[in-house]
Amino acid sequence: MTIIVKNKETLIFEDFTFRCCVGKNGLTNNKIEGDKKTPKGLFFLGNVYYRKDRNNKPITRLNCISIKKKMGWCNDFRNKKYNKLIKINKKIKHEKMFRKDYKYDYVIPIQYNTKKTLAGKGSAIFIHITKNYKKTAGCIALRKKDLLILLKLINRKTKIKII
């Protein structure tokens, strides 16, 4: 079971087709931290993180983790925790998981550059929420209702193919 992202605005899974948006500068085979591009390839998905204070736990076969105020995702390629979930530390550059906006109310990390992490090859590549399909910093974004449908359909073996 594979999610397909094609032509920068279409996400397909089985019989479902959803509108989506990708990185502001398109897709790439050579991702670099901060380039605002979405990496091409075939990747596994991580756990689902969600804002328990705003939303119900999603119906899904993925592991669900409630986002806490001190959670961040390290995007400091000089740090050994690069491209990993961290407890926020002012000395480490990071992406806040507990955001004021809605984008990470439900978020799934794409397992890009996570196993043998290469410094500077990109971090914090997620599937998250959009309201206006505005291009992202490298993530894939869906409307909340579409992301909740997708969560019901996928499981731990589901991969995402970005072409």
Phi, psi and omega in degrees: 000116184231133171279135178246129172246120181223162179049028173066356181214014180229127175243126183239132172219116184052239182272004184258136174235126181238147171282142178215178172223157183234193181304145182306326181256022174086205184252154182211153170267354184228069182296137175228137180311128175084003183279355180060033177243151177264129182288138174276152175142187179245122187224152170280167177253154178264200177290164173266129174253140182213154178274099182296331181286344182243335190222160172283158173299132183290153174277111184197161175265003174275157174293138180246133180232129178286133181281128178258159183300331184266011180275138175217169176238117186294124175239022178266100187291354175271354183260145181293344178265015180310132178063037177226157173292134181224164166276128185304133179221126184301339182277346182249125176294139186201165172261125177289134176272325181269087187264156176288326179279187186266349193304324181255025174300325169224128182213138178238116174293135172272130185283062176261130177056042183247327184285295174250081188297129176254122181302130176084359182269008176111143182214168175053049176267111188236164160258122181219188187267145170228154173250338189231006181059026174292137182305152186257183176272008178141353180276178171247131183235140179232161171295151183305314182297325179288320178296321178294323175295313180302318180300326178291332187270331188268168176218186184295340181271350181295137176245165174238131179246117181254117186236000000 
